[in-house]
Amino acid sequence: MVSTLGGNPRLLPWSQAAKTIRDWLDAGRFPVGERLPGEEHLAEALGVARGTVRQALRHLVAQGRLVKEPNRGHVVVGGAANAGLLADAFLLIGEVSDSSTAAHGGHSQALDVSVLRHVQSLGHHVVLLAPERLHQRVIEELVRHRPRGVISGFETVLLPANLNALLALHAGGLPVAVATEAAAAATLDRVIPDHRGATHQLVDHVVARGRRRILRVWTVEPPTPWLRERNPGYEDGIAVHGLVALPVVKALDHYRRVEILDPEVFERRARLFAGHLVEHLRGPQPPDALLAITDADAIAITTACRLGGVDPEKDLDAVGYDGYWGQAWERALEPLAPVFTVVKNNAGIGIALVEAILARQRDPS
């Protein structure tokens, strides 16, 4: 082989080496299925160190141009002519809604919308795949056709089957970036919001208003990774202020929230919350603040307090999370907004996930 390394002085040596090898692949010098020469021969041909070649090969594996096989070395698995649609695509596991709430930074789907917009702004495209499609055959096809990377928000990885599918894609050599606190996803690139710190701050703000009996009203079971972080945040805040931690109220049988205004669903949710809260609201030591999982729950809980004979404007603070109360349709039925909320920047998390994939492509190690 004759070295063609040289060219662009702005590229790092390993990046220039990767470009040269990629040019060889595009030109058909090494057909699909053929094994590349060993690192020593490539280093000699390119006039670089073996470490430089090794880094270039890792990059090309991450891009899906090569695969490293046991006892064979690096084998060509794709070229410009046969890479197909996925070669320049980011695979997004999730859904993109056209609701007004979904585009807001605190809504869970804002992460998916942000990924879509950011990838398009970079000149690439997104292939959207519903989580329920992540079965074994699809995983094998994706590993074979090798998109630039796979991205998933925190809703998708709540199901163990989905997380296992993402781990299988990663094991197949694909860059995978997820938004989750789950320890089982530690081998993936992760963007993790600080739920613990945010919940501690909510307790601080409520205490500053003179509230002392702060009750959590959770609507998820079993605890999700992000909820596992919120509970210690609550306990941290309670301990700092010398207060008594109250047991969690598990309002698990509430009506599922929908994305469009539905007065019947709202009334049923509010009455179910009222049923869970009545013994607390009318007990000898009633709570004076209620922490909800999300803004929509906080708004329904506010109406539930009214049904229980408690004035939420004077006697109690309803506290939300996610920062989308201004766009929530529930406000048309309950005018009082949550006293506090957390503006969780899901749109920013989406951008960070895309950048994590790009960083992994630049440095597969």
N, C-alpha and C positions, 0 to 999 in steps of 0.2 A: 504493500500500500504506500502511496505517496502522500505526505502530509499536506493538508490544505489549511492548517491552522494559521491564523494571522489576522487579517481582515480588520475587525472592529476593535480599536484600542479601548473603547469605553466598556466592553464586556469583561467581566472577571474571567480568569483562565478557564475555570470549570464551565462557565456559561458559554464561552466561545467553543470549548471542546464539545459541549452538548449540541450546540448549533451545527458544528461540522458533522457530527455523527448523524444528526437529524437530516441534514442535507443529503448524506449518503443514503439514508433510508428512503427519502423522497425520490431520489434518483433511481431507486431500485437496485442499488449496489448490493444490498443484503435483502433478499426476498422474505416475505412473511414465512415464518417457520424455521428460518435459518438461524444458526447460532453465530453470534458475533465472535471475532477473535478475542483471546484473553486480554486481561488488563495490561499485561506487559507489552503485548504486541501493539495494542491501541496507543499506549503511552509513547512507544517508539515512533509510531506512524504520525502521531500528533505533535511530537516534540515537547511533551509535558510530563509531569510526575505521575506516578501511578495513583497517588491520592487524588489528583485533579481528575483523572479518568474515572475513578471510583465515584466521586461526587457527581460527575456528569451523568454517569449511568444511573445513579439513584434518581436523578431528576427525570431522565427519560422513562424510567419505570413508573414514576409518579404521574407522568403525562400520558401513560398508556401506550407508549411506542415500543417498549420492551417489557419482558417479564423475566424475572430471575428464577430459573428452574433448578432444583437439586441435581447435582452431578452433570449439569449441562452448561451452566452459566447463563448468560443473557441471550434471550431468544427474541427475534422480531415478531411482534404480534399485530402491528398495524402500520400503515403508511398514509401519506396524504391522500392517495387515491382511494383507499378503502376504509378510511377511518369512520366515515358515515356521519350522521347528524350529531351523535353524542360527543364526537371528538372535541368540539369547542363549546359543549353545553355544561351548565351547572344543573345537577339534578336536585330539585327541591321536593322534599317529602312533606306534604301538607296540603293546604287548600287556600285559595284566595277568594275572599268574599267581596261582593260589590256593595255591602252595607256601609252606611256612613260611619258607623262605629269602628269597623275593621281597619280603616285607614288611620285611625287615631293612634298615637304612639304608645298608649297604655294597653291597648287591646291585643290579645294574643295573636290575632291574625295580622296585626301590623308588622310583625316580624317577617311573615311570608311576603307581604306586599313590599317591604323594604328590600328584601333579598332580590325580588323580581326587578325592582327599579334600579338597584345599584348594579346588578349584573348587566342589565341592558345599557346603562350609562357607560359601562366599560367596553361595549361593543360585542359582548357575548350574548348568548341566549339561555333561557331557562326551560328545562323540561319538568313539568309539574306531575308528580306521581302521588296518587292517593295512598295513604299508609296501608290500607287493606290489600294493596296489590303487591306488597313486599313478600311474596312467597318464593320458594327455592328456585323455581325456573327463572323468575325475573332477576333474582340475585345473580344467577349464573350468566344470564344475558348481559347484565350491566358490567360484570367483571370482564366479560369478553370484549364488549364494545368500549368500555372505559371512558366515561365522561370525565371532565376536568376535576370534578369533585362532587360530593354529596353533602347536602345541608338539611338539617332538621331542627325545627323549633321544639320548645319544651312540651307542647301538648302531645306530639307524636311519640316521644320516648317514654311517656307514662306507662304504656303497655309493654311488658317484658318482651313480647314477641317482636315488636317493632325495634326495640333496642338490640335484640339479638340479631335481627336482620342487618342493622347498621354495623354491628361488630363483624358480621360475616363479610360485608362489603369492604370494610377496612382490612380484614384478613386477606381479602383478595387483591390488596394493593391499591385500593382507591383512597384518596384523601377524604376524610369524613369530618365535618365540623357540626357540633350540636350545642344547643343551649340547655344544659341540664346540670343539676348538682349531684346526680346519681353517681355513686362511687363505682358502679359497674361500668360506667362509660369513661373511666379515667384514662384508658388507652387512646381515646379519641381526642381531637382538638376541641376544647370546650370554651364557651363564653358563659360565665356564671354571674348572675345578678346577686347583690348582697341583700338577700331577704332578711337575714338575721339582723343586720345593722339597721335596715329600714324599719322593721317592726319595733326595735328598741327605740328609735326616734319617735315613732307614733305614740308609744307609751309616754315618752318624755313630754310630748306636746299635750297629751290629754291630762297628765298630772299637772302641768303648768296652768291648766284651766281649773284646777281644784278638784279633779276627779280622783277617786281613791279605790273604787271597786270596779275593776275593769274585767269584763267578761268576754271571752272569745266565743264566737258563733261560727263554727266551721261546717261547711256543707260538702266536704269531701272525705271519703273513707275507702280504702285505708290511706294513711297519710302519704301524700306525694313527696318527692324530694324537696320541693320548694316549701311545702308546709312544714316539713321536718326542720327547716331552717327558721321558719317564723316562730315556732313554739319556743326555742331557746332565746330568740330575740325578745319575746314577751317576758320570759322568765328573767332575763338580764335586766330589763327595765324595771320590773316589779321589785327585784332584789335591790337595785341601786336606790330606789325610793323607799325601801323599807315597808312595802305593801304586802298584802296577802294574795298569793296566786290563786285564782278561782279555777275550778275544773272547767274543762271545755264543754260547751253545749254542742252536741252533734245533731244538727238539723239535717238528717240525711235523706228524708223522704219528701223533700220539697219538689215542686214541679220544675222540670228542666226549663231553664230560660231559653227563649227564642229570640231571634234577631230582629223581629218586626213587632211593632206595637200591638199588644194583645191584652186588653183589660182583664179578660177572664183569667188568663195565666197569672197576671200580676196579682189579682185578688186572691187566687188560690195559694200562691207563694206567700203572700203576706199573712194569710190566715194560718198557714202551716208554721210559719215562723212564730206567730203569736202563740200557737199551741205549745211550741217548744219553750217559749220564754215566760209563759204566764206564771209558773211557780216561782220563777226568779224575780219577776217584776213585782209580784204581790207578796213576796216573802218578807221576813223581818229585817233583812239587810239587802235591799234591792241593789242591783248594779247601777252605777251612774255613767258607765261608758260601755259600749259594745263594739268589739272589733270584728269586722266581717272579712271574708276572704277577698271580696271584690266590690267595686262600687255599686254594681247592680244589686247585690245582696244587701248592701248597706241601705239603699233606698227602700227596698221592700221591708227591711227590718224597721225602718223609721215608721212606715205605715202600720206595721205589726205592733209597735209600741202604742200608737194612737188607739188601736183596737183593744189593747190591754189597759187603757185608761191612764197611760203615761204621756206627759207632754214632752215630745222630743226636743222642743225648743228651749225648755227650761230645766227639765229633770234629768236629762240623759243625753250623751253624745253618741251618735252613730258614726263609726269610723270605717271608711272604705279602703280600697287598694286598687292600684293600676291606673288611676288618674284619667278615666274616661267618662266621669259622671256627667260632664257637660254635653256629651253626645248620646248618653243613654236614653232610650225612649221612655224609661220608667219615670223620668222627670215630668212627663206630661200628666202623670197620675199622682205623683208625690212631689210637690214643689220644693221641699226642703232637701238641700244637698248634704252629703256627708260633711261632718265638721272638719275632718282631715282625710287625706288620701295620700298615696305614694304615686308619684308620676314616674312610672317605670318605663324607661326608654327602650321599648321593644324594637322600634325602628332603628335605633342605634345598634342594638344587639344584632339585628339582621345584617347591617353593614359590616360589623365586626366578624361575623361568621364568614362572609364572602372573603374578607381580607385574610382570615385564617387559612382558607383554602389557597389563596394566592401565595401566602407566605410559605405554605407547605410545598407548593410547586417550585418556589425559588430555592428552597432548602429542604429536601425530603428527609434529611437526617433529624 
